[in-house]
Amino acid sequence: MDSALMEYRYEELVQSTEQFNKDGFIGKTQFGKVYRGKLESRNSRTTSSRKDEVTIKFWRWPQFFAEFCHWGEYASDRLMIKNERLVHEEIRSHPSVAKLIGYCDEEGRDVLTYDLRPLDSVYNLITKDNFGWLHRVKVIIHMALFIEYLHAHNPQYLIRNIDARHLMVDEGCNLKVLDFRMFLGGTFQDLVETPFYRFAFVGSFGYKDFPTLYRSKELGPWSDIFAFVKETMILKKKGFTMSYIFMYGPKSNMNGE
């Protein structure tokens, strides 16, 4: 465990969101909910109380994955949640990565805390039609450079789960990636204890290459590139994908009725 990360109490993090105040709710990710929060500054050397604005992600394991994939317990406990706390410093310090500053894992409640004052998620900005063209291009360029950086490592890092809900934009309209629970390769090579993690059924619906989804095809950089291209297409228009229907279960069917 990285000693630089702060360990928070669950109740402290809940209070920092004002008891999950809806005004601070940013949105759902594939495996959790993200809120704005305020935590007492850990760097303050004065006696006065000062609070920093942070982004807090509360882990939630979807019942769909637990039932469909039959590997929920293993994935969440061994790889997914801990991946974000094990990310190597060279990745964690990248300018396009939200800075992880703390965590909570008491009594099965898993929460991650980031030093990030978000403008919003890419998903929200697009669906609200509140994202200018130049800002969209900036995010696309930042994401392309980040993927290139990860794929240039030996062994390569694979994100495996690029999704507009996992991409935050800070107040300067800079991309901040918020999710590493499905990282594979690089410094995570020794964590891969099951062949299942090398194959295609991972990631968010709407960002997967469906023709190869059920084939026994190992993942590679093409998996991230496919998702990135989908993200780029989404950034060019207001319309969105069907990933929300699959992952978050709205009261509608596949035809939108």
N, C-alpha and C positions, 0 to 999 in steps of 0.2 A: 504494500500500500504506500502510495506517495505521501511522505510525511508533510509535504507542503499543503496538502488538502485539509480543509477544516471539516471536522465531524460535527454535524448539527443534530439537535433533537427534533423529532418529527413535529412536536407541538410548536416549537420555535419557528419552523418553516411555514406551518399552517398560519400562525399569527402574522407572519411577514406578508402573507397574501390577504390579510384582513379577513380571515376565515373563508378563503376561496371567493372573495368578492368578484362578482361577474365583470366589474369594470377593469379588473386586472387580468382577466382570462384572455390569453392570446389564442389558444386553439388546441386541438387534439393532434397528436402525432400517432404513428401506427401503434405505439406501445405506451402511450401515456398522455398526460395533459400538461400544458405549459402555461405558467402564470408569471406576471410581473410581481415583484416583491421588494421589500425593503428590509435589509438586515443591518444590525449594528456593525459599524466599520471595525474590522479586525486590525487595521493598520494605524488607527488613531493613537497617537501618543499623548493626547491631552485627556483631561478628566471629563471634558464635555462629551455628551453622547451625540454621536453622528451616525446617520444611517446611509448606506449606499443602496442605490437601485440595482437590483439583480434580476436575473431570469431563473425561474425554478421549474424543473420538470419532475412531475410525479409519475412514477412508473405504474403502468397498468398492463397486465398480461391479458390479451384478448382471448376470450373463451373459444372463439373461432379457431385460432391457431392451436390451442391446447387440444381441442377435439379432433381437428382435421389432420394435424401433423404428428400428434402423439409424442412430441418432444418438448413440450412447454416447460416442464420442470427443469430438464437438463439445460435447455437453451437459456432460460432466464437466469438460472443460478450460476452456471459455470462460465458462460461466454458473454451473453448480451449485456446484462447490467454492469458487470465488472469490466467489460471492454473499455468503456468510457473512462474508467478510473485507471486503466493500465496503459492508455495511449502513451507512446513514447514522447518525450519532451520535444523532439524535433517536429512531431506532428502537432502536439498540443500548442506549441508556440507559433504555429503558422498564422499569418495575419487573417486568413479566411476561416479560422476556427474560433468558435466561441470559447472563451477561457474558462475552463472548469476550476472552481475554487473550493467546492465543498460537496459533501454528500451526507446522506442519512441511510442507515440500513437496519434500524431497530425494529425488532418484532415483525420482520417480513415486509416492512414499509421501505421501499427504495425510492430515494429522491436525489436528484443531482442539482447543483446550484452553480450558476455561471455569472461571471462578471460581465454583464451585458445589459445595456440599456437599449432595448430593441425599438425600432420604429414599428415593426410588425413582421409577421412571417410573409414570405413570398406568396403563399397561398392566399392570405387575407388581402394583401395589396392588390393582387390581380382580380380576385372576385369582387372587391369593392370598386374596381376600376379606378384605383387611386395610385397608379404607378406610372410615371412618365417614361417615355421611350428611351431617353438617355440613361435613366436609372436602370431600366431593364437590360440595356446593352452592357452596362457596367457589371451587373450581377452575372450575366452570361459569361463575360470575359473572366471575372474572378473565379467562377466555377470551373471553366475550362482550364485555367492555369493551375487550380488546385488539383483537379483530376490528373493533369499531366505530371504534376509534382509527385503524387502518390504512385502513379504507374511507373515512374522513373526509378523507384527504389528496387533493390534486388535483395530478397524477393519482393515482388510488387505488393502494394496494398490494394485491396479491392473494397470499395465502399459497400456495394451490394444493395443499397437501399436509398438511392437518391429520390427524394420526394419533396415537393414544394412546401409541405408542412414542417420539414426538418431544416429548411433554409430560412434563416433569419436575416433581416436587414437592419443595421444599426442606424443611429440618427444621422450618420454621414452617408447613408445609402451604400455601405460596404457589406458585402456578403459575410455572414457568419454561420458556418455549419454547426448544427446543434446535436448531431446524432452520430455515434460511433458504435452502437451496440452490435452491429452486424459486420464490423470490419473483419477482414480476413487477410492473411499474409503478413509480410513485414515482421514486426516484433511479436505478432500473434501466432506465428507458425507453430510454436510448441503447445498452443492451446487447442489446436484442432485435433480432437480425439475421436471424431466420428466422420466417416466418409460422407455422411449426409450433408455436412456443411460445405462440401465442395461442389454440390450440385445445384440445380437451377431453381428449385422452389424456395426462394427467399426473396424478400423485398416487398415493396408495396404494389398492390394491384394497380394497373394503369401505367406502371413504369416497367413492366416485365415484358420480355419478348415471348408472347404467348405461343407462337409456333414451336418454340423449344422448351416451353415450361415443363412439360411432362417427359421430356427425353432425358436419358442418362448422359447428360452433357455437362462436363465440368465447367465451372465458372471461370471467366477470364476477364481481361480488360474490356472486351466487347460488351460485357454485361453493364458496366458503368457507362460506357459510351452510348448504348441504346437508351438508358434512362436519361442521360444528359440531353440527347437529341429530343426526347419527349418533353423534357423540361424547357428546352429552347423553343419548341413549337408552342407550348403553353404560354410562355412569356410574350409571344407574338400576338396573342389573341385573348379575349376575355373569357371565352368558353373554356371549360375545364374537362378533366377526365372523369371516368366512372369510378375512380379509386375510392371515393367517399362512400358510394353505394356498397361496395364490397366490404370495406374495412369498418365502417361505423354504423351500418344498419339503419338507414332512414326508412320511414314507413312508405316505401314505394317499391315497385318491382323493376325488373330490368328495362321495361318500356317506359318508365317514368310515370306510371299511372298511380 
